[in-house]
Amino acid sequence: MQNNLAVLYLTRQKQFDIHISFDIMLFSHSGFVLFTATIDGNNIGYLNGTTLSSSEQVHMLSTLPLDLTLWHKRLCHHNYGDIKILIKNNLVEGLVIDSAAKPDPVCEPCLAGKMHANPFLSSDTRDTELLGLVYSDFHSVGTSSNGEFMYWITFIDDLSYFKVVLSLKKSDSFGAFKTFKAYAENVTGMTLKSFRCDKGGKYMSKEFIDYLDEHGITKQYTTRNRPQQNGVAEHANRTLEEWITAMLAESGLPK
């Protein structure tokens, strides 16, 4: 194994002074020469010294304090409790602690790599009548179909889970909603009472909102970045996309 030492990094970021004299390089910091390197005939410098290879001595290679924080980082940000168990029961050779410094209670890399929302429990309640609550979600396909459709929109009844999917050539959610409402009310003989969506721009036009108000339809908007609150419609979109992807993959056709 061969490691490279970045000379410019040492000078610009770590305030080292480097002096080169024919076949020797001197690495100084704060007025003291800390190590040297010998330059060979190919103009490559090799550090003078020996490498610690024993697993029991690996911890000596670090200039950082051997505290819980360091081992937390070395062990892929494993939780502190398990690291303490490793130390207490001597389960790992060479895991040495020489500092009692307490770790920072907030580890930003852990937040970036592990943070997740608490699970959303599935609702066990359903509406008691047809069209009492209708879910909707809008989806952009990304590739136009042969018929030049670029979008679809879903409408799902909460009681029956009956789904209506309309393909759209343009993002006309309002027109699609009026089409669905007329169809659903005509088929069921019921009136649509509540409408839930993710408050996306396709649902928030003035004419759309005014239309809902004029027909006495209660608006239910989900919280930002909480698709679980409109999970029925979100799940339907995902299922449709998975079906389409699977069929395209089997057929060998492009998107």
C-alpha positions in Angstrom: 0.0 0.0 0.0 1.4 3.4 -0.9 0.2 6.8 0.5 0.7 10.2 -0.9 1.4 13.3 1.2 -0.1 16.6 -0.1 2.7 19.2 0.3 0.5 22.1 -0.7 -2.2 21.0 1.8 0.4 21.1 4.6 1.6 24.5 3.7 -1.7 26.2 3.0 -4.0 24.5 5.4 -1.7 23.3 8.3 0.9 26.2 8.3 3.9 23.9 7.7 7.2 25.4 6.3 8.9 23.2 3.8 12.6 23.5 2.8 14.0 21.6 -0.1 17.8 21.2 -0.4 19.0 18.9 -3.2 17.8 15.5 -2.1 16.3 16.3 1.3 13.0 17.9 2.3 12.5 19.4 5.8 9.0 19.7 7.2 8.8 22.3 10.0 6.0 23.7 12.1 6.3 26.5 14.6 10.1 26.6 14.1 10.6 22.8 14.7 11.5 20.2 12.1 8.9 17.4 12.6 9.9 15.0 9.9 12.0 14.8 6.7 11.9 13.1 3.3 14.6 11.9 1.0 14.3 12.7 -2.8 15.3 9.8 -5.1 16.6 10.0 -8.7 13.0 10.1 -10.1 12.3 13.3 -8.1 10.0 11.4 -5.7 10.3 12.2 -2.0 9.9 9.4 0.5 9.3 10.1 4.2 12.1 9.0 6.5 10.8 6.8 9.3 9.0 3.5 10.0 5.4 2.5 9.8 3.5 1.1 12.7 1.9 -2.1 11.4 0.9 -3.9 14.6 -2.9 -3.8 15.2 -2.3 -3.1 18.9 -0.3 0.0 18.0 -2.7 1.5 15.3 -4.1 4.0 17.8 -0.7 5.5 18.2 -0.8 6.8 14.6 -3.4 9.4 15.5 -2.6 12.9 16.7 -6.2 13.3 17.9 -7.3 12.5 21.5 -8.5 8.9 21.7 -11.9 9.7 23.0 -15.4 8.4 22.4 -15.9 10.9 19.6 -12.9 9.7 17.6 -14.0 6.0 17.9 -17.5 7.0 17.1 -16.3 8.4 13.8 -13.9 5.5 13.1 -16.7 3.0 13.6 -18.9 4.5 11.0 -20.7 6.7 13.5 -21.9 3.7 15.5 -23.9 4.6 18.6 -22.0 5.5 21.8 -23.7 2.9 23.9 -22.4 0.0 21.9 -18.9 1.5 21.8 -18.8 1.7 25.6 -19.8 -2.0 25.7 -17.0 -2.9 23.4 -14.5 -1.1 25.7 -16.0 -2.4 29.0 -16.0 -6.0 27.9 -12.7 -5.9 26.0 -14.3 -7.1 22.8 -12.0 -5.3 20.4 -8.2 -5.3 20.5 -6.5 -1.9 20.2 -9.6 0.1 21.1 -8.0 2.5 23.6 -9.5 5.5 25.3 -7.0 8.1 26.7 -9.4 11.0 27.1 -12.5 11.4 29.2 -13.9 14.2 27.0 -17.6 13.9 26.6 -18.9 13.7 23.0 -21.0 16.5 21.5 -24.7 15.6 22.0 -25.4 16.5 18.4 -23.4 14.8 15.6 -24.3 16.5 12.3 -23.0 13.7 10.1 -25.2 11.3 12.0 -28.2 13.6 11.4 -27.3 13.7 7.7 -26.9 10.0 7.4 -29.4 8.5 9.8 -32.2 11.0 10.5 -35.6 9.8 9.6 -39.2 10.7 10.5 -41.0 8.7 13.1 -43.4 6.1 11.5 -46.8 7.2 10.6 -49.4 4.8 11.9 -51.9 3.6 9.3 -55.4 5.0 9.8 -58.1 2.5 10.8 -61.0 4.9 10.1 -62.8 5.2 6.7 -65.5 7.5 5.6 -69.0 6.1 5.9 -70.4 7.1 2.5 -69.4 7.2 -1.1 -67.6 10.5 -2.1 -67.5 11.5 1.5 -63.8 12.0 1.1 -61.8 11.8 -2.2 -58.0 11.8 -2.4 -56.1 13.2 -5.3 -52.5 13.4 -6.5 -50.9 14.7 -9.7 -48.0 13.0 -11.4 -45.6 14.1 -14.1 -44.5 11.1 -16.3 -41.4 12.8 -17.6 -41.7 11.2 -21.1 -44.7 11.9 -23.3 -46.7 8.9 -24.5 -47.5 8.2 -28.1 -50.6 10.2 -27.6 -48.6 13.1 -26.3 -49.8 12.7 -22.7 -47.3 14.0 -20.1 -49.3 13.7 -16.9 -51.9 11.7 -15.0 -54.1 12.6 -12.0 -55.7 10.1 -9.7 -59.0 10.4 -7.7 -59.7 7.8 -5.0 -62.8 7.4 -2.9 -62.0 6.8 0.7 -64.9 4.3 1.4 -64.6 2.1 -1.6 -61.0 2.8 -2.7 -62.4 3.0 -6.3 -59.8 4.8 -8.4 -60.1 7.0 -11.4 -57.0 7.9 -13.4 -57.1 10.6 -16.1 -54.3 11.1 -18.5 -53.5 14.8 -19.3 -51.6 16.5 -22.1 -51.2 19.6 -19.9 -51.4 20.2 -16.2 -55.1 20.9 -16.1 -56.0 19.6 -12.7 -59.0 21.8 -12.4 -60.5 20.5 -15.7 -59.8 16.9 -14.7 -61.4 17.4 -11.3 -64.6 18.7 -12.9 -64.7 15.8 -15.2 -64.3 13.3 -12.3 -66.8 15.1 -10.1 -69.5 14.9 -12.9 -68.8 11.3 -13.6 -68.6 10.1 -9.9 -71.7 12.0 -8.8 -73.7 10.7 -11.8 -72.7 7.1 -11.3 -73.2 7.0 -7.5 -76.0 9.5 -7.1 -74.0 11.0 -4.2 -72.4 14.4 -3.9 -68.7 14.9 -3.3 -68.2 16.4 0.2 -64.5 16.5 1.0 -61.4 16.7 -1.2 -57.8 16.0 0.0 -54.6 17.0 -1.9 -51.0 18.0 -1.2 -51.6 21.7 -1.7 -49.5 21.6 -4.9 -49.7 24.5 -7.3 -51.9 22.4 -9.6 -54.6 22.4 -7.0 -54.3 26.0 -5.7 -55.5 28.1 -8.6 -58.2 30.7 -7.7 -60.7 29.1 -10.0 -60.2 25.7 -8.4 -60.5 27.0 -4.9 -63.6 29.1 -5.8 -65.2 26.1 -7.5 -64.8 23.9 -4.3 -66.2 26.7 -2.2 -69.2 27.2 -4.5 -70.1 23.5 -4.4 -69.7 23.3 -0.6 -66.7 20.9 -0.9 -64.5 20.8 2.2 -60.8 21.3 1.4 -58.3 19.1 3.2 -54.7 20.1 2.5 -51.8 18.0 3.8 -48.8 19.4 5.7 -45.7 20.4 3.7 -43.3 17.5 3.2 -45.8 15.0 4.8 -46.9 12.8 1.9 -48.1 10.2 4.4 -51.1 12.4 5.1 -52.2 11.8 1.5 -50.8 8.2 1.5 -53.7 6.6 -0.4 -53.1 8.8 -3.5 -49.3 8.7 -3.1 -49.4 4.9 -2.9 -51.6 4.7 -6.0 -49.2 6.8 -8.0 -46.3 4.6 -6.9 -48.2 1.4 -7.8 -49.1 2.8 -11.3 -45.5 3.8 -11.9 -44.1 0.4 -10.8 -46.6 -1.4 -13.1 -45.6 0.7 -16.1 -41.9 0.4 -15.4 -42.2 -3.4 -15.0 -44.1 -3.8 -18.3 -41.7 -1.6 -20.2 -38.8 -3.6 -18.8 -40.4 -6.8 -19.9 -41.2 -5.6 -23.3 -37.8 -4.0 -23.9 -39.4 -0.8 -25.0 -38.0 2.6 -24.2 -39.7 5.0 -21.8 
